[in-house]
Amino acid sequence: MNCLEELLTAGKLLCPGTRVPVEVRGGRAVSPDGSRDFGPAAGPVNLLPRAEATIEPARVPEAEVERVRAHLQLPAEPAVRAEVAEAIAATGMRFGRDHLSAEARILAERFQMPAFALGVEPAPQPSALRRLAGTLGQAFAPAKSGPRLERLSDSVGERLTMGLETWRSVRVRNAGDAALVAQGAKAARVEMRWADAQGRDLPECAVATPVPIDIEPGREITLIVRVRAPSLPGRFALRAQVATGADAAAAPFLAMPVEVIRCELPVFEYAYHPAILDYESDHRVAVQELMDYLALSRGGQPATVLEIGGGVHPTGHALACLGHKVLSADISHSQSILGTLFFRHQRPDIDPRLGFVSCEGTELPVADGTFDGVMLFASFHHFAEPVALLRELQRVTRPGGFVYLGCDNCAPDPSDPLYVEELRRGINEQVWTLAEFAGFFREAGLRVARARIDHHSLKVVLEKGHGG
């Protein structure tokens, strides 16, 4: 029996929305009332809530199916081709949040497929009467008020070290009716300004950070902004505001008291290695760190571990090779389908210990205390609410369990071309400083048990208390 089937049989996986255990009937995972079929119990199981399918598998071109099948070296069988077509169609899924839809398209971009445009009918052309009505509507429509950022959250913190110049993250939404633009005469920047206890501005502490990409109306994004703390200790007011071109800055979208202190802010102990590792080597080091931790903490006993954002080739498959049971979860159902196919046909030896499920990481359809631990590799920074995610991962972890974050960049640089390109694609890309990471861990009630940094790639084991 596959580890996914074991979890289903034990009632550990829950229906999205109702949160009641999924049942197994006739080899299928279904809701208790029989109204929903979540897929084969051996996987992949689709527990995605609020996901809208936009492409029919039957409309996926055979050439695209064959290209993906050949790339993964899957058998040329009708059943396999049908599942590959379903995987390609799943790249067109739409979610309530735009960045989740962008995550679902990653497979299509990786295989250079026009998957999310497949089967889309051309938009009907408006009649002459409708065109006239549209022109009149634009003429008499109220003038646009422009872009307006509103703060959703931030990781500035209550204290900063005096004289420190660093980066901090502020998550915002453009609540206006026009885009903030990153280029040209009206290019936007975020100004961070300070005032003392008497309300006097401190111009020597003012710094500005360019907006990395255009921020359209309604879009949410985490801005990495430079902060320069005053050179003397005391209580100060910090505000963030947007300025465009030569225009005066808009009203602050963030205003908060900050205590400036003499001593350094605490982070955590870590082993530092200066070498820059390529993507594959970095992941190898990360999984070895986790293997070493499991060997020390569990004395060779197998663990049941959840991997968030595993994709087609979850890094945790290396743990399955050692006898651990791994459930790989991803927002991209297309990757869950192909991951199941790949390991079933290419690595049947570990297939019983590796399962695939599609779900949202911040709303895991999993019973409390199901796993010995949860792991993420180069995935944690994609989540908009890091503390809420850590708390959710704790919920599904047994008392005394762990959360492992591997391969997260801890050296922010908002001008990094790769970072900017990810944002342009709609991916929720974020980079936090060590102080910000430490704040997340403290707020979530997690203790750092083991940490390593390779150049700027953080790998950290977090433990929860035995009573938590």
C-alpha positions, 0 to 999 in steps of 0.5 A, a space after each residue: 500500500 502506498 503511503 498516500 493510501 495509508 494516510 487516506 485509510 487512517 482518515 488523515 487527509 481531509 476534504 477541502 472546505 468541509 474538513 471531514 476525512 476523505 474516504 477510499 471507495 473502489 480504489 478512489 479517494 472520495 468525499 463521504 457524501 460521494 459528491 466529489 472524486 479526488 482521484 485514485 487513492 494511490 495518487 495523485 489526490 487533488 484536494 485543491 479548493 477554489 480552483 477553476 479548470 479552464 482547459 479540457 484535456 481532450 483539447 491538448 495537442 498530441 505533439 505537446 503530450 508526446 514532448 512531455 512524455 518523451 522528456 520524462 521517459 515515460 512509457 508510450 501507453 494510452 493510459 500514460 498519454 491520457 494522464 500527461 494530457 491531464 497534467 498539461 491541461 491542469 496548468 490552466 487552473 485559476 485560483 482566487 489569488 493571482 500568484 497561485 495561478 502563476 505557480 500552476 503555470 510553472 510547468 507549462 513555462 518549463 516545457 515551453 508550452 502554451 498550455 494556459 492559452 490552449 482552447 481559448 476561443 477568440 474574444 467576440 468583436 463588439 458591435 458598432 453600437 457597443 463601441 460607441 457606448 464604450 467611447 461615451 462611457 470613457 468620456 464621462 467616466 470619473 477621472 482616475 485617482 492614481 495608484 495607492 498602496 495599502 500595507 498588509 503586513 511587514 517585518 520591520 520589527 519593534 526594534 532596530 540597532 542604531 546606525 544600522 542600514 539594512 533591508 526590511 519587507 513590507 507587503 502591500 496592495 495597490 488599492 488605487 485605480 492606476 499602476 505604479 510604474 517601475 520605469 520612465 519619468 514617473 518611475 516609483 520609489 518607496 521612501 523610508 523616513 524617520 521622525 524623532 519623539 518631537 515629530 522633527 524629521 531626520 533627513 539624514 536617515 531618509 533612504 529610497 528604494 525603486 519599485 522593482 516592477 509595475 504594480 497593477 491595481 489590485 496586485 499584492 506584492 512584498 516590497 524589499 525596502 532599504 532602512 537606515 536607523 538613526 545614529 542615536 538610541 531612543 523612540 522614533 517614528 518610521 514611515 513609508 511612502 511612495 513618490 513618483 518622478 519629481 512629484 511629492 511623496 504620497 501619504 504614508 502607507 506605513 507609520 509605526 513606532 520603532 525603538 532604536 537600541 545600542 545592541 545588536 538584534 539577536 538572530 541564531 547560531 549557524 555554520 557559515 560556508 562561503 562557497 557559492 553553490 549551484 542549484 543542484 549542489 545547494 539542494 544536495 547539501 540541504 537534503 544531507 543536512 536534513 538526513 544528518 538531523 534525522 539520523 541524530 534525532 531519530 536514531 535510525 527510525 523511519 519518519 513520515 514527512 510532508 514536503 511542501 512545493 515538491 513539484 515533479 521531482 520532490 527533493 524528499 525522494 532522497 529520504 524515501 530512498 532511505 526508508 522514510 515515508 514522504 508525501 509531496 504536496 504542491 499547488 500545481 496539480 499538473 506537477 503532482 500528476 507527472 511526479 506520480 507517473 515519473 516515480 511509478 515508472 522510473 523508481 518503482 522501488 520507492 513508489 510505496 514510500 512516496 505519494 503526491 497530493 495537490 493542495 494549498 500549503 497555508 490551508 493543508 487538508 491534513 489532520 492535526 499531528 499527522 507528520 513527524 516533520 515538514 520540509 520545504 526546499 526553495 519554497 518558503 519564500 513564496 508564501 505571503 504570510 510566513 508566520 501563518 504558514 509556520 503555524 499551519 506546518 506546526 499544526 500538522 506536525 506531531 509534538 516534538 516534531 520539526 519544520 525544515 526550511 532549505 535553500 532560502 536566500 537570506 541576502 535581499 537585493 531588490 535589483 537582482 535580475 532573477 528576483 525581478 524576473 520572477 516577480 514579472 512572471 507573477 510569482 510571489 518572490 520574497 527575500 528576507 534578512 536573517 533578522 526577519 527570519 529570526 522574527 518569524 521563528 520567534 513569533 511562530 514559537 519555533 526553536 532553531 535546532 540546527 542551521 547552516 548558510 552557504 554563501 546566502 542560502 539558509 538551511 534551518 531545522 526548527 523544532 516545536 515543543 513536546 506540548 505544542 
